[in-house]
Amino acid sequence: METLIEILPGLMFLALIVGLFTALPVPIVLSAVTVVFMAIALWLGEMRLVHISLIPTRIYGSIVDNAVLVAAPMFIFMGVVMEKTRIAEDLLLALQKLLARVPGGLALAVVLMGTILAAATGIIGASVVMLTVMALPTMLRAGYAAPLATGTVASAGTLGILIPPSVMLVFMSDLLSLNLAKVFVAAFLPGLFLAGVYLVYLVARAVIRPAETPPAAALSGEDRRGLWREALVSVSFPLILIVAVLGSIIGGWASPTEASGVGAFAALALGLLRGRLSRPVLGEAMDSSIRTIAMLFFIFAAATAFSFVFRKIGGDDFIVDLARGLNLGDWGLLFTMMAMVFIMGFFFDWIEITLILLPIFAPIVGLMDLGDHVARADLVYWFTILVAVNLQTSFLTPPFGFALFYMKGAAGDLVAMGDIYRGIVPFVLLQLAVLGVLIWQPQIALWLPGQVLGP
């Protein structure tokens, strides 16, 4: 009996992993595992009935009454409005024309578009589908190699997981009890750095293998005359949204929660200015937003209950003792945790990975000491950015890379799944290379928060 009590947290974690492989909905798996192990804990005397009554209170305090999480619905709504009012579509068309004479110009336009979309919406599914529908057919008609075209679109669409206002960063900050503004600012430079790496790679590939990236057709005189005006209008609208959100946070005028409301209002105002925010469009945006928000918060509520029971049966002590028993040292533990996130990315979405692993990793990170490489006060923020960069691979790695399914669903018969799988390989390697650089040079993530927000 004592042995069962000692290994109960490990069995609970293992049961969750097995349950997730059954393809049942994630919140159903979380709830079922929680109920089963809560019953076992009651039978063993590790929990009492009064503890069960605390779970609704914990969910209310952690989710319903959480001011930080209010930002997530607003950012989701903001991104959906951007999609429905076709402001993003205008931007892509303008960038394609501006970069028509640059080697790999179409691919560069897609990456730039993904970067701006990431800073304006932060929703991966919407970005990937939007880029697939708008850019992929154009790239294939222009003669781009299918693997290169699909890899570019998929990787550009996933930049929203890192560049603020990322919905994922909102949830990660809450799970780790971090300052959301500091996490947003810390993620900004790494996100731009990754986008820059993509651009350099695409230019180099266009120069080395020009047959894969044929030049675009020359613009007619009529197109050239209105190009700069069109580009100015198309670029200015997303930039206004970015300045409204990130500018208000970095400038200290608004908290991230308040900035999410500013962003949602700005998206509605820009849609009205473009004459595209009708009642049906607004209804579609609200319906899509509510469905996404409901799914996320159902998972979050189930994960909160799981985490409560896991801690009550000694999960924190189990994980810390296990980490100490491995004798890997702090650097060994860091690379082990990064490897776990990467491997789980082959099978699970970022929601499951963050909700499962971050509460387990938090006490381990709290015990780590990397000396002069990273200050103890900044360690958890740096670790959060490393996990965020690592989680980008979860959208691209087969067999369950969600960006790949979003793309295939939107592209239909335009491309084969094999082309998509081959296309993402170099971009996953680039993401891992950037992760290595961030581990080697932590100031890429930590310098800007120190300059903007102070120590």
Secondary structure by P-SEA (a helix, b strand, c coil): caaaaaaaaaaaaaaaaaaaaccccaaaaaaaaaaaaaaaaaaaccccaaaaaaaaaaaaaaccccccaaaaaaaaaaaaaaaaaaaaaaaaaaaaaaaccccaaaaaaaaaaaaaaaaccccaaaaaaaaaaccaaaaaaacccaaaaaaaaaaaaaccccccccaaaaaaaaaacccaaaaaaaaaaaaaaaaaaaaaaaaaaaaaccccccccccccaaaaaaaaaaaaaaaaaaaaaaaaaaaaaaaccccaaaaaaaaaaaaaaaaaaaccccaaaaaaaaaaaaaaaaaaaaaaaaaaaaaaaaaaacaaaaaaaaaaaacccaaaaaaaaaaaaaaacccccaaaaaacccccaaaaaaaccccccccccaaaaaaaaaaaaaaccccccccccaaaaaaaaaacccccaaaaaaaaaaaaaaaaaaaaaaaaccccccaaaaaaccc
